[in-house]
C-alpha cells in the first residue's frame, strides 16, 4: 500500500558528494516523519537522519555537519545531501517513513548503495 523508491546512490571518491532521494506513494496522504538508515558491510543498520513534517531534524553524530536532510511535504519526498564523504560512509542506505509519528519502522525503501573509495 505504501511504496518508497530510493535513488541517487553510487561510487564517489573521499571528499565527494551525493544526493539521495526517496519518494513515497500509496494510500497515505502524508507522513509525520521520514528519513534514512544505513547498513555498512557486516554491521547493524543504524539511523543516519530523520525529519518530521514540521521540519525538525535529527542526525547521527558521525554525519553532523556533513549531511543535510530535507523534504518536500507536498510530494512526500525526502532527500539526503551528503558532503565530505568518507570511506566509513560506505553502506546501503534505506529510506523509511513513519506515517503517524509513533515510531513505526514498517515502511522501507529497497536500499541504494553508496560506496566511498579512492
C-alpha positions as CSV (number, residue, x, y, z in Angstrom):
1,X,0.0,0.0,0.0
2,X,2.9,2.3,0.7
3,X,5.9,2.3,-1.6
4,X,9.2,4.1,-1.0
5,X,11.6,4.4,-4.0
6,X,15.1,5.5,-3.5
7,X,17.6,6.9,-6.0
8,X,20.9,8.7,-6.1
9,X,23.5,6.2,-4.8
10,X,26.7,5.5,-6.5
11,X,30.5,5.4,-6.3
12,X,32.4,8.6,-5.2
13,X,35.8,9.4,-4.0
14,X,36.5,10.6,-0.5
15,X,35.5,14.2,-0.1
16,X,32.9,14.0,-2.8
17,X,29.1,14.5,-2.6
18,X,26.0,12.6,-3.4
19,X,22.3,13.4,-3.0
20,X,19.8,10.7,-2.2
21,X,16.1,10.9,-2.9
22,X,13.2,8.9,-1.6
23,X,9.7,9.3,-3.0
24,X,6.7,7.9,-1.1
25,X,3.5,6.9,-2.7
26,X,0.3,5.0,-1.9
27,X,-2.9,5.5,0.0
28,X,-1.4,7.5,2.9
29,X,-1.7,11.2,2.3
30,X,1.2,12.4,4.4
31,X,3.9,11.1,6.7
32,X,4.8,12.5,10.1
33,X,8.5,11.5,9.8
34,X,10.8,10.3,7.1
35,X,14.4,9.6,7.0
36,X,17.4,7.4,6.4
37,X,19.1,4.4,7.9
38,X,22.3,2.8,6.6
39,X,23.9,-0.6,6.9
40,X,27.6,-0.9,6.4
41,X,29.0,-4.3,5.3
42,X,28.9,-6.7,8.2
43,X,27.3,-4.2,10.6
44,X,23.9,-3.4,12.1
45,X,21.6,-1.0,10.5
46,X,21.8,2.5,12.1
47,X,19.9,5.7,12.0
48,X,21.5,8.4,9.8
49,X,19.0,11.2,9.9
50,X,15.3,11.9,10.3
51,X,12.9,14.8,9.6
52,X,9.3,15.5,10.7
53,X,6.6,17.2,8.6
54,X,7.3,20.3,10.6
55,X,11.0,20.4,9.7
56,X,12.5,19.1,13.0
57,X,15.7,17.1,12.2
58,X,18.0,14.7,14.0
59,X,21.3,13.3,12.9
60,X,23.8,10.7,13.9
61,X,26.8,12.2,15.5
62,X,29.0,10.8,12.7
63,X,27.3,12.8,10.0
64,X,26.5,16.1,11.7
65,X,27.9,19.0,9.7
66,X,28.3,16.9,6.6
67,X,24.9,15.6,5.8
68,X,21.7,17.6,5.4
69,X,18.2,16.0,5.4
70,X,15.3,17.8,3.8
71,X,11.8,17.0,2.5
72,X,9.1,18.2,0.1
73,X,5.9,17.6,2.0
74,X,3.7,18.2,-1.0
75,X,5.3,15.3,-2.9
76,X,6.2,13.1,0.1
77,X,9.8,13.1,-0.9
78,X,12.8,13.1,1.4
79,X,16.4,14.0,0.4
80,X,19.8,13.4,1.9
81,X,22.6,15.7,0.8
82,X,25.9,14.0,1.6
83,X,29.0,16.1,1.5
84,X,32.6,15.5,2.5
85,X,32.0,11.8,2.2
86,X,34.4,9.4,4.0
87,X,35.1,5.7,3.3
88,X,33.2,4.9,6.5
89,X,30.1,6.3,5.0
90,X,30.0,3.3,2.6
91,X,26.8,1.4,3.2
92,X,23.4,0.5,1.8
93,X,21.1,3.5,2.6
94,X,17.5,2.8,3.3
95,X,14.7,5.3,3.4
96,X,11.9,4.9,6.0
97,X,8.5,6.6,6.6
98,X,6.6,6.9,9.8
99,X,3.0,7.9,8.9
100,X,1.7,8.7,12.4
101,X,4.7,9.7,14.5
102,X,4.5,6.6,16.7
103,X,8.0,5.3,15.9
104,X,6.9,2.9,13.3
105,X,9.5,1.4,11.1
106,X,7.2,-0.7,8.9
107,X,7.8,1.1,5.7
108,X,11.2,0.8,4.0
109,X,12.7,1.6,0.6
110,X,14.6,-1.1,-1.3
111,X,18.0,0.4,-0.4
112,X,20.6,2.2,-2.5
113,X,24.3,1.5,-2.4
114,X,26.7,4.3,-1.5
115,X,30.4,3.5,-1.9
116,X,33.1,6.0,-1.0
117,X,36.5,4.8,-2.2
118,X,39.6,6.1,-4.0
